[in-house]
Amino acid sequence: MNGLDEKLDLILNMAQELIGTRTMFISRTGNDIFSVLRAQSNNGSLIKTGDSIQLNHAL
């Protein structure tokens, strides 16, 4: 795991503790694409790290 991956995991873990939700993710948009950089789920959403979809199809 590289430094960025470790930082993303730390951010998601802290956010899950503070917010208390089952699914957290960090994403970005660009070139009309919605990309999930990192996702963590505790029996929540089916979204996963690396998912990408057309921005106009994202909720």
N, CA, C and O atoms as CSV, one atom per row, in Angstrom:
chain,resi,resn,atom,element,x,y,z
A,1,MET,N,N,0.853,-1.176,0.000
A,1,MET,CA,C,0.000,0.000,0.000
A,1,MET,C,C,0.900,1.240,0.000
A,1,MET,O,O,1.875,1.306,0.748
A,2,ASN,N,N,0.566,2.214,-0.838
A,2,ASN,CA,C,1.393,3.415,-0.888
A,2,ASN,C,C,0.877,4.463,0.097
A,2,ASN,O,O,-0.147,4.255,0.747
A,3,GLY,N,N,1.578,5.575,0.205
A,3,GLY,CA,C,1.227,6.621,1.156
A,3,GLY,C,C,-0.162,7.193,0.942
A,3,GLY,O,O,-0.875,7.470,1.907
A,4,LEU,N,N,-0.555,7.375,-0.315
A,4,LEU,CA,C,-1.884,7.913,-0.597
A,4,LEU,C,C,-2.968,6.945,-0.140
A,4,LEU,O,O,-3.960,7.363,0.458
A,5,ASP,N,N,-2.789,5.665,-0.413
A,5,ASP,CA,C,-3.769,4.663,0.017
A,5,ASP,C,C,-3.932,4.676,1.540
A,5,ASP,O,O,-5.050,4.593,2.050
A,6,GLU,N,N,-2.830,4.778,2.251
A,6,GLU,CA,C,-2.882,4.807,3.718
A,6,GLU,C,C,-3.626,6.036,4.213
A,6,GLU,O,O,-4.407,5.948,5.160
A,7,LYS,N,N,-3.389,7.187,3.578
A,7,LYS,CA,C,-4.074,8.418,3.976
A,7,LYS,C,C,-5.571,8.340,3.685
A,7,LYS,O,O,-6.387,8.776,4.497
A,8,LEU,N,N,-5.932,7.783,2.526
A,8,LEU,CA,C,-7.349,7.629,2.192
A,8,LEU,C,C,-8.047,6.699,3.183
A,8,LEU,O,O,-9.170,6.972,3.607
A,9,ASP,N,N,-7.383,5.600,3.552
A,9,ASP,CA,C,-7.950,4.685,4.548
A,9,ASP,C,C,-8.134,5.387,5.888
A,9,ASP,O,O,-9.161,5.210,6.543
A,10,LEU,N,N,-7.157,6.177,6.299
A,10,LEU,CA,C,-7.252,6.905,7.564
A,10,LEU,C,C,-8.431,7.869,7.543
A,10,LEU,O,O,-9.197,7.940,8.505
A,11,ILE,N,N,-8.576,8.607,6.452
A,11,ILE,CA,C,-9.695,9.549,6.321
A,11,ILE,C,C,-11.031,8.816,6.399
A,11,ILE,O,O,-11.937,9.256,7.106
A,12,LEU,N,N,-11.159,7.715,5.686
A,12,LEU,CA,C,-12.414,6.961,5.683
A,12,LEU,C,C,-12.709,6.366,7.052
A,12,LEU,O,O,-13.855,6.397,7.501
A,13,ASN,N,N,-11.704,5.829,7.721
A,13,ASN,CA,C,-11.912,5.275,9.062
A,13,ASN,C,C,-12.370,6.348,10.039
A,13,ASN,O,O,-13.290,6.118,10.824
A,14,MET,N,N,-11.739,7.515,10.000
A,14,MET,CA,C,-12.133,8.600,10.892
A,14,MET,C,C,-13.553,9.069,10.595
A,14,MET,O,O,-14.339,9.310,11.511
A,15,ALA,N,N,-13.874,9.196,9.313
A,15,ALA,CA,C,-15.213,9.641,8.928
A,15,ALA,C,C,-16.272,8.638,9.373
A,15,ALA,O,O,-17.334,9.035,9.851
A,16,GLN,N,N,-15.994,7.334,9.221
A,16,GLN,CA,C,-16.962,6.329,9.645
A,16,GLN,C,C,-17.187,6.383,11.147
A,16,GLN,O,O,-18.316,6.210,11.608
A,17,GLU,N,N,-16.140,6.618,11.912
A,17,GLU,CA,C,-16.278,6.724,13.364
A,17,GLU,C,C,-17.098,7.950,13.745
A,17,GLU,O,O,-17.953,7.872,14.627
A,18,LEU,N,N,-16.850,9.072,13.095
A,18,LEU,CA,C,-17.548,10.313,13.424
A,18,LEU,C,C,-18.998,10.309,12.963
A,18,LEU,O,O,-19.885,10.754,13.690
A,19,ILE,N,N,-19.238,9.808,11.759
A,19,ILE,CA,C,-20.572,9.872,11.158
A,19,ILE,C,C,-21.402,8.641,11.491
A,19,ILE,O,O,-22.612,8.745,11.696
A,20,GLY,N,N,-20.763,7.480,11.547
A,20,GLY,CA,C,-21.474,6.260,11.890
A,20,GLY,C,C,-22.272,5.649,10.756
A,20,GLY,O,O,-23.279,4.985,11.001
A,21,THR,N,N,-21.848,5.857,9.532
A,21,THR,CA,C,-22.549,5.282,8.397
A,21,THR,C,C,-21.901,3.963,7.988
A,21,THR,O,O,-20.750,3.704,8.339
A,22,ARG,N,N,-22.621,3.136,7.257
A,22,ARG,CA,C,-22.093,1.833,6.855
A,22,ARG,C,C,-21.181,1.910,5.650
A,22,ARG,O,O,-20.306,1.059,5.491
A,23,THR,N,N,-21.360,2.910,4.792
A,23,THR,CA,C,-20.539,3.028,3.587
A,23,THR,C,C,-19.977,4.435,3.479
A,23,THR,O,O,-20.700,5.422,3.614
A,24,MET,N,N,-18.681,4.509,3.234
A,24,MET,CA,C,-18.001,5.783,3.008
A,24,MET,C,C,-17.129,5.606,1.773
A,24,MET,O,O,-16.584,4.527,1.540
A,25,PHE,N,N,-16.999,6.671,0.980
A,25,PHE,CA,C,-16.102,6.596,-0.158
A,25,PHE,C,C,-15.565,7.974,-0.497
A,25,PHE,O,O,-16.169,8.998,-0.179
A,26,ILE,N,N,-14.418,7.971,-1.148
A,26,ILE,CA,C,-13.790,9.181,-1.655
A,26,ILE,C,C,-13.787,9.041,-3.172
A,26,ILE,O,O,-13.345,8.033,-3.722
A,27,SER,N,N,-14.292,10.076,-3.829
A,27,SER,CA,C,-14.412,9.993,-5.285
A,27,SER,C,C,-13.944,11.289,-5.931
A,27,SER,O,O,-13.658,12.280,-5.258
A,28,ARG,N,N,-13.876,11.251,-7.241
A,28,ARG,CA,C,-13.559,12.451,-8.003
A,28,ARG,C,C,-14.353,12.423,-9.301
A,28,ARG,O,O,-14.809,11.374,-9.756
A,29,THR,N,N,-14.501,13.596,-9.875
A,29,THR,CA,C,-15.147,13.694,-11.178
A,29,THR,C,C,-14.196,14.398,-12.129
A,29,THR,O,O,-13.458,15.302,-11.737
A,30,GLY,N,N,-14.224,13.983,-13.353
A,30,GLY,CA,C,-13.399,14.604,-14.381
A,30,GLY,C,C,-13.692,13.959,-15.710
A,30,GLY,O,O,-13.939,12.756,-15.788
A,31,ASN,N,N,-13.664,14.761,-16.758
A,31,ASN,CA,C,-13.943,14.268,-18.108
A,31,ASN,C,C,-15.266,13.510,-18.168
A,31,ASN,O,O,-15.379,12.492,-18.852
A,32,ASP,N,N,-16.277,14.021,-17.437
A,32,ASP,CA,C,-17.617,13.432,-17.406
A,32,ASP,C,C,-17.642,12.018,-16.832
A,32,ASP,O,O,-18.544,11.241,-17.147
A,33,ILE,N,N,-16.652,11.669,-15.985
A,33,ILE,CA,C,-16.578,10.357,-15.341
A,33,ILE,C,C,-16.586,10.547,-13.826
A,33,ILE,O,O,-15.891,11.421,-13.306
A,34,PHE,N,N,-17.359,9.744,-13.127
A,34,PHE,CA,C,-17.385,9.682,-11.668
A,34,PHE,C,C,-16.556,8.462,-11.277
A,34,PHE,O,O,-16.913,7.336,-11.623
A,35,SER,N,N,-15.454,8.676,-10.558
A,35,SER,CA,C,-14.534,7.590,-10.205
A,35,SER,C,C,-14.398,7.478,-8.691
A,35,SER,O,O,-14.217,8.483,-8.003
A,36,VAL,N,N,-14.486,6.256,-8.174
A,36,VAL,CA,C,-14.325,5.997,-6.748
A,36,VAL,C,C,-12.850,5.679,-6.492
A,36,VAL,O,O,-12.330,4.661,-6.950
A,37,LEU,N,N,-12.190,6.570,-5.752
A,37,LEU,CA,C,-10.780,6.372,-5.443
A,37,LEU,C,C,-10.588,5.355,-4.331
A,37,LEU,O,O,-9.650,4.558,-4.360
A,38,ARG,N,N,-11.484,5.386,-3.351
A,38,ARG,CA,C,-11.386,4.466,-2.210
A,38,ARG,C,C,-12.780,4.310,-1.616
A,38,ARG,O,O,-13.512,5.290,-1.476
A,39,ALA,N,N,-13.144,3.089,-1.269
A,39,ALA,CA,C,-14.451,2.824,-0.662
A,39,ALA,C,C,-14.296,1.825,0.469
A,39,ALA,O,O,-13.483,0.904,0.397
A,40,GLN,N,N,-15.091,2.019,1.519
A,40,GLN,CA,C,-15.173,1.078,2.625
A,40,GLN,C,C,-16.649,0.859,2.930
A,40,GLN,O,O,-17.418,1.816,3.019
A,41,SER,N,N,-17.039,-0.383,3.087
A,41,SER,CA,C,-18.435,-0.700,3.342
A,41,SER,C,C,-18.551,-1.765,4.421
A,41,SER,O,O,-17.858,-2.782,4.386
A,42,ASN,N,N,-19.431,-1.518,5.372
A,42,ASN,CA,C,-19.770,-2.484,6.417
A,42,ASN,C,C,-21.213,-2.924,6.189
A,42,ASN,O,O,-22.133,-2.453,6.859
A,43,ASN,N,N,-21.398,-3.836,5.230
A,43,ASN,CA,C,-22.730,-4.310,4.848
A,43,ASN,C,C,-23.629,-3.177,4.377
A,43,ASN,O,O,-24.830,-3.175,4.647
A,44,GLY,N,N,-23.049,-2.223,3.677
A,44,GLY,CA,C,-23.806,-1.099,3.142
A,44,GLY,C,C,-23.916,-1.196,1.634
A,44,GLY,O,O,-24.325,-2.226,1.098
A,45,SER,N,N,-23.556,-0.143,0.963
A,45,SER,CA,C,-23.642,-0.057,-0.490
A,45,SER,C,C,-22.688,-1.036,-1.172
A,45,SER,O,O,-21.713,-1.490,-0.573
A,46,LEU,N,N,-22.979,-1.348,-2.412
A,46,LEU,CA,C,-22.136,-2.239,-3.201
A,46,LEU,C,C,-21.005,-1.500,-3.915
A,46,LEU,O,O,-20.245,-2.108,-4.669
A,47,ILE,N,N,-20.892,-0.198,-3.681
A,47,ILE,CA,C,-19.838,0.584,-4.325
A,47,ILE,C,C,-18.476,0.074,-3.865
A,47,ILE,O,O,-18.299,-0.294,-2.704
A,48,LYS,N,N,-17.513,0.055,-4.790
A,48,LYS,CA,C,-16.191,-0.439,-4.417
A,48,LYS,C,C,-15.087,0.397,-5.055
A,48,LYS,O,O,-15.303,1.087,-6.051
A,49,THR,N,N,-13.924,0.320,-4.466
A,49,THR,CA,C,-12.763,1.044,-4.965
A,49,THR,C,C,-12.542,0.703,-6.440
A,49,THR,O,O,-12.552,-0.463,-6.835
A,50,GLY,N,N,-12.343,1.749,-7.240
A,50,GLY,CA,C,-12.076,1.555,-8.659
A,50,GLY,C,C,-13.300,1.666,-9.550
A,50,GLY,O,O,-13.161,1.726,-10.772
A,51,ASP,N,N,-14.499,1.695,-8.973
A,51,ASP,CA,C,-15.707,1.845,-9.790
A,51,ASP,C,C,-15.675,3.170,-10.537
A,51,ASP,O,O,-15.257,4.186,-9.983
A,52,SER,N,N,-16.109,3.165,-11.779
A,52,SER,CA,C,-16.217,4.381,-12.595
A,52,SER,C,C,-17.470,4.287,-13.436
A,52,SER,O,O,-17.774,3.240,-14.008
A,53,ILE,N,N,-18.198,5.396,-13.507
A,53,ILE,CA,C,-19.385,5.453,-14.371
A,53,ILE,C,C,-19.463,6.839,-15.002
A,53,ILE,O,O,-18.837,7.788,-14.530
A,54,GLN,N,N,-20.236,6.937,-16.068
A,54,GLN,CA,C,-20.486,8.230,-16.698
A,54,GLN,C,C,-21.144,9.138,-15.674
A,54,GLN,O,O,-22.058,8.714,-14.966
A,55,LEU,N,N,-20.696,10.364,-15.587
A,55,LEU,CA,C,-21.200,11.310,-14.606
A,55,LEU,C,C,-22.712,11.493,-14.708
A,55,LEU,O,O,-23.381,11.621,-13.683
A,56,ASN,N,N,-23.258,11.507,-15.906
A,56,ASN,CA,C,-24.705,11.702,-16.052
A,56,ASN,C,C,-25.512,10.485,-15.610
A,56,ASN,O,O,-26.739,10.560,-15.552
A,57,HIS,N,N,-24.850,9.349,-15.292
A,57,HIS,CA,C,-25.530,8.173,-14.744
A,57,HIS,C,C,-25.360,8.040,-13.244
A,57,HIS,O,O,-25.957,7.158,-12.626
A,58,ALA,N,N,-24.548,8.913,-12.647
A,58,ALA,CA,C,-24.308,8.871,-11.196
A,58,ALA,C,C,-25.487,9.507,-10.465
A,58,ALA,O,O,-26.097,10.456,-10.957
A,59,LEU,N,N,-25.791,8.984,-9.309
A,59,LEU,CA,C,-26.872,9.555,-8.498
A,59,LEU,C,C,-26.369,10.730,-7.715
A,59,LEU,O,O,-27.131,11.347,-6.970
